[in-house]
Each structure stands twice: as C-alpha cells, then as structure tokens.
Amino acid sequence: MVIEKEKLKAEILKNLKVSFGKELSEAKDFEIYRALGETIMQDIASDWYDTEKLYSQQKQAFYLSAEFLMGRALGNNLINLGILDEVKEIFKELGIDYNKVEDAEEDAALGNGGLGRLAACFLDSLATLNLPGQGYGIRYRNGIFNQEFKDGYQIEKPETWLKYGDVWSVMRPADEVIVTFGDGSVRALPYDMPIIGYGTRNINTLRLWEAHSLNDLDLGKFNQQDYLHATEDRTLSEDISRVLYPNDSTDEGKKLRLKQQYFFVSASLQDIVKKFKKQHGTDFSKFADYVAIQLNDTHPVIGIPELMRIFIDIEGLSWQDAWSIVERTFSYTNHTILAEALEKWWVGLFEQVVPRVYQITQGIDNQLRQVLAQKFPNDPDRQNRMQIINGNMIHMAWLAIYGSLKVNGVAKLHTDILKTKELKDWYELYPEKFLNKTNGITQRRWLLESNPQLASYITELIGDGWITNLMELKKLEEFLDDEDVLRKILQIKHEKKVELAQYLYRTQNIIINPESIFDVQVKRLHEYKRQLLNVFQIIDLYNRLKANPNIDFTPVTYIFGAKAAPGYFVAKGIIRLINEVAQMVNRDPQVNEKLRVVFVENYRVSVAQKIFPAADISEQISTAGKEASGTGNMKFMLNGALTLGTMDGANVEIVEEAGIENNYIFGLTVKEVEEMRKHGYDPHVPYNSVVGLKKVVDSLVDGTFNDLGNGVYGTIHRLLMENGPWQQADQYFVLEDFEAYRRTQQIINKEYKDRMTWARKSLKNIANAGKFSSDRTIEEYANEIWHIIPAKL
Ligand SMILES: *Cc1c(COP(=O)(O)O)cnc(C)c1O
C-alpha cells in the first residue's frame, strides 16, 4: 500500500484524539495500538469494498470452520501491506517503542490447535493468491482459556479478547439473519475481519457470527420488577457464541456445542444463498457453478441437511433438484482417525435442537440405504456399518462423505490410512471422491514476521521471491558448502535463542543458556503426541547424569508448551509431572549446568512465533499412525530446526523433501505398530529389559514424584502397565519406543558439537521447506476441489 509517512502519522494522532481523547504524550500502549489499528482499517476500506464487489462476479469458495486460531493481526497486517518499516520509523520519531505497542494486542485465539491454525493460514494464502475465498465461523466472546500453573498443575482462566471490543472487526447489522432452533430463534449478527494479502491490494473477508436475542428485554417481566428474568432470554441466546469448547481431538456431544454448530452454519448458508440470489436470481441450477463450500472437519457438516432445508422449504425446490446441487457444492476435510474425535449425535438431542434438519437427515439416510442395498446386496453388515443414522446415533463423517463432492486427508500417510483402513468401505463405494491435500503454513507469519533476521538473510542470498513462492528456497542449496553462510545461519539461530531466553526470563523468571541445545515440544497436550515419552527420557537422563556427572555431554534445554483440555485428567497429570521434573532438575546444582527443563505458560500463536525460530530440535514423536499431519513440524523446519520424529503425519514428507539423513527418525512404523497390536504387545518386556526404564516408570509411584494426592500418577502408571476395560496397556507404545528415542537423543547430543555439519543440515531443511507453504495447499484446493480462479484488483 502506498501511503505517505506524514499522512499516516497524522492519521494515527487524529484517531488517538477521536477515540481516546488524548495526545500522544498521555496515551497508553494499548491506546496507541488501537489508534494505529483504526488508521489501517480506514486506509484499507476502499480496497476491501472493491475486492468484495470483484469476487461477487466469480465462483467463490467458502471455508466453514468452527475454529480460526488467528493470533495477533497488527504485525501481520503491517507486513502484508508493506508498511511495517514506515510505521517503525514513525514510532521512532515519536519516541514510541513499537514492540510494546505490538504486545498490547491480545491474540484472537478462536481455536484449540492445529485445525484452527490451519484455517488461519489458509485465509492468508487465499488473500495473497487473489483467490475469491472467504472464511465463516463463530465470534466466541471467550476464546481458548488462558493457562496458569499452580503447584505445577494447569489452572484455566477465562480469555477475554473482546473486553474492549476489537479494532479489526466491523459489525455488519444489515446482513443479520435469524437462526431457528426447536426451542426458539436467535439473531446471528455478523462481524467482518479483513484478511490482507501480501503484495496485493486484494482484501478477503473472515465473517464471524455473534448470537443475540430477538427480545433483548422482556418488558412484561421488567415492569413487574423481575430484573433477572427480564434479561434471561438475552443471556440464553448469547450463550451460543459465548465460549469456545476447549477440547482438541475429542467430541463432547453437548447440546450447546450442537447449537453452536447449527448457529454458524445456518447463518453462513443463509448468507451465501442471499448473495447468490442477488447476483444470479433464483436459477439454483447454477449454484454449484458459483459456490464451493469446504467443511473443516465434521463440525460444520450439519450444513448438508441445512442447505437441503433452505432449498426445499424456503426456495421451493424438489428433493431431487436440491440434492443434485448440494452434492456438488460441499467438500469435506478429515483431520483425524482418533475414535474419540469422530462426531456422533444422539438422535434424541438432534431432533430436539433441529427438528426439521433431523427429518431431512433421515431422508438423506434413507436415500443412502437404497444406494447401499443396490451396491452391496449381499453384505448386510457393510450396509449397516455405513448408515448415517445407526442405532441412536447420527454419524457426521458418513453424512459428510455421502453429501460431498470430494473428501480429503491432510497428509499422504493420513490419506492412505483413510483409504485402506478407517474409510475403506467409503473409498470402495466412492473412489473418485478421495484425494490428499497435505497441510501447509503461511511463510508470511511463520518466517517473514516471526524471524525477520533469517528472512532478510534469505532475501539477501536469493532475493525475496520466496515470500510468495516458497519453492524458491530451493536456491539456498547452492550455499550448502559455503562456510560463511553456514556460520551466519548459526549466528541467527543463536540470536533467536537469546531473544527467547530473555522472554522467558521476563515472563516466567526462568534462566536458560542460549549455548545449550534447545529441544522443543510445543503442541496440545495429548497422550498420542507422547509428551510422556519426552519427559521419561529426561528423567532417565537426570538419573544418568546424577550417577555419572562427568560424562561428555552437550548441555540441553528441554522446552515444552501445551494446553490440556480442562477435563482431560491424564493430560493435566502429565503437565504436572513435567513441571515437577523441571523443578527437580533446575534446582539441582549437580546437573543444572547441563540440563534444564522449561514449561512455557499459556502457549498460543504469539508465543509460538517466538519459540519456533529459537528451536534446534523439533519434537514430533506421536505414535505412528495417530498424527494426521501436524503443522508445527513445518514451522520448525522452515526456521531451520531438525526434526526428531516418528514416521507419522507430514514428518514422512518432511524427510522425503529434506533427506532422512538431515533429520532424526526413530521408532515403530505404522506397519510395526499394527503388527504389535495384532500379536499382542506387552509393555513389561521393555520395562524389564531396557536399562533404566524400570526406574523411570517406577518413579511415578515410588515416592520420587508427588501428585499432591490426586492420584494421577497412579493412573498414568496403570495405563502404561495394565490392560484396562477400554484399552490395552500402554496403547501409545511409550515404553516400546523408549530405547530408540533415547538412543536418537544421544546421537543428536554428539552430532550437535559439529556445528558446521549441523548448520548444513539446518540449511538443507530450510531449502526444502517449500512444499509446506499453505500457498501450495490452497492452490491444490482451488484447482482440484473448488475450481476457483484468481481475480486481482
Ligand atoms: C501450529 C500450531 C499448533 C499445531 O501444532 P502441532 O504440532 O501440529 O500439533 C498448535 N497451536 C499453535 C499455537 C500453533 O501455532
């Protein structure tokens, strides 16, 4: 964007006065942040309007997602507009610390983890590629909780990003719609956020819906002096968009959750149909030529019967006509094969909350039954397995596949597992629907913004084409044997490690040594991700260092960051265990020069941006077959960390691109896990035979560690060592993989000493990270699923 520096400065000062009634000298950082945000919103308004008009002529893709984990917008917007340097200069002239102003922004944390962050990266890529694509979601008043530690346990504190409103959103009251449930209606009020592309005038939109009551105040009750009940309806309605469900990869099956899903999906579809009619009238036979809708996991799948309802009940189409449009409009992304994540709704609840949509779902199910009876006449078992409504439950993934044009997994390995195992029945019925779309991340946020030092050095070496074409990083291979370049790579990494150390000292009063190896595992806390394997290795390392203080050893700092779902007892116990190990290690002068452990509090996007650039080692150690893709692994790679991982998710493709010799792969493969399950895995075998492992496992229950009486360490011990009614002992193969993991850690510790060889591996990873740009992912969706084409202002 071309705006004059002096004009920009004057606008900021004016907004400060208009919005807060202050001169610069009196203003707080937060107020300066807001004034700057307002200035940007004013300056982009015209391009935003023009983009909307331009896109309305095109086929558009609508990305429906219950989560958008956006993080902060200011830095990203300034970079994408190309005015970050100007703003920094202005602030310098005015004597303002830009970093403090940036820190005044709260994360828009409307998501749990990878799924929500993927949606955010996709929006950035859509805008940058000038693609007509918009996001639709929920404007949760409270995003993912803020995490604090008390006695090493996680405490959840409410997150309140909207406390003082939000400078990046514009309310659009004229586009309000009504959403009707079995027990009444609510108003869905949209707020639009601009999604500013890099190096383009195009500005896309994320539309988030907020729930409101039809009758804000019941005057009858109010007049009877019944104050509380007078606002009851308002409170109940507003509850729908009140809070994000904090579960990652688990399904709660709660009524409010179903209401949230139907609320934002119905509002979005009404909006899409309204826009279509405005452009094309009521000839809905053309609908799928102008509209593609992507369902991010099963959360918005209720959209399939809802669009049927709109077409049949409101627009007067026949069932057949409606279905032939619907089945060409939607596509579905599967994000997991974990059984506990597969959404199923109890029919009683579903019928109560959305009675008409339930009837239509029954109709779709009946239609599918006929297809199945015809396709598999001699296989009643299979016909049963594939029914959408089965017993008392509605299987949302089956509804998604049946009602969609395309179904995709999120990494090659994941899609293969879907085709050959989890969704085998469906793949055999509809092979043409299935395809893979390996996830990606936006290099604008995860390199250009997060690691400006590395970004400008790369630009110095190969030019800035990588910012919009990440495959250009391949040109860095030319410098693999250039010692000056390798030294500079190491120097930048060191600088980022110092910055992270300073941040941790400032925020958590923790001292770490930037000369040590930064070995990092940041992601949601889940048993399948195996933070437990990581901390077991640390306990064993501690035991070995205590027994033999003089072993040749490169100092290591283990860094964790993770939120646990508030109701996930075992995950919270693992957080407590890591914190307890951290205390034990960090306070022990016999080892704390060599080993430190840090748990970063309240891991979120803004903190992630400080962590990824500072990592030497990227821990991606899930049980093979369990992590659909992972995207954290890609952010690490792009910033030059080496992957310590299993052959799972996108790790497989990372080593395919960068070379297995430039990363550290260990552990059971998907096939080996399957074999062990089949032939019976007994964790007592590694427990009794792997040196040191028994001592580590026993320490959970022998008094070494203390769970303060809540019993969680005993539970973890039991899950590892005993078969339970629901699962086999050590179902995630922590003990089985322990020895291979420890051996790989030891190799890393030795190889880190050879700094030039390490730097070469690091550069090799950066140079081959091109595939993992979300620009590549989005281009594939655009070409192979949505069939949309760029339209540039
Ligand atoms: C990228 C990201 C994730 C996803 O991490 P995985 O390791 O892929 O699970 C989760 N949370 C935040 C804040 C992220 O930035």
The ligand as an SDF file (V2000), in Angstrom:
LIG
                    3D

 15 15  0  0  0  0  0  0  0  0999 V2000
    0.9630  -24.6970   14.6680 C   0  0  0  0  0  0  0  0  0  0  0  0
    0.2730  -24.6160   15.9680 C   0  0  0  0  0  0  0  0  0  0  0  0
   -0.3510  -25.7550   16.5020 C   0  0  0  0  0  0  0  0  0  0  0  0
   -0.2930  -27.1140   15.8340 C   0  0  0  0  0  0  0  0  0  0  0  0
    0.8580  -27.7960   16.3040 O   0  0  0  0  0  0  0  0  0  0  0  0
    1.0570  -29.3610   16.0090 P   0  0  0  0  0  0  0  0  0  0  0  0
    2.4430  -29.6310   16.4920 O   0  0  0  0  0  0  0  0  0  0  0  0
    0.9230  -29.5520   14.5410 O   0  0  0  0  0  0  0  0  0  0  0  0
    0.0290  -30.0830   16.7950 O   0  0  0  0  0  0  0  0  0  0  0  0
   -0.9920  -25.6370   17.7320 C   0  0  0  0  0  0  0  0  0  0  0  0
   -1.0240  -24.4640   18.4050 N   0  0  0  0  0  0  0  0  0  0  0  0
   -0.4260  -23.3530   17.9190 C   0  0  0  0  0  0  0  0  0  0  0  0
   -0.4820  -22.1020   18.7160 C   0  0  0  0  0  0  0  0  0  0  0  0
    0.2370  -23.3870   16.6870 C   0  0  0  0  0  0  0  0  0  0  0  0
    0.8080  -22.2740   16.2180 O   0  0  0  0  0  0  0  0  0  0  0  0
  1  2  1  0
  2  3  1  0
  2 14  2  0
  3  4  1  0
  3 10  2  0
  4  5  1  0
  5  6  1  0
  6  7  2  0
  6  8  1  0
  6  9  1  0
 10 11  1  0
 11 12  2  0
 12 13  1  0
 12 14  1  0
 14 15  1  0
M  END
$$$$
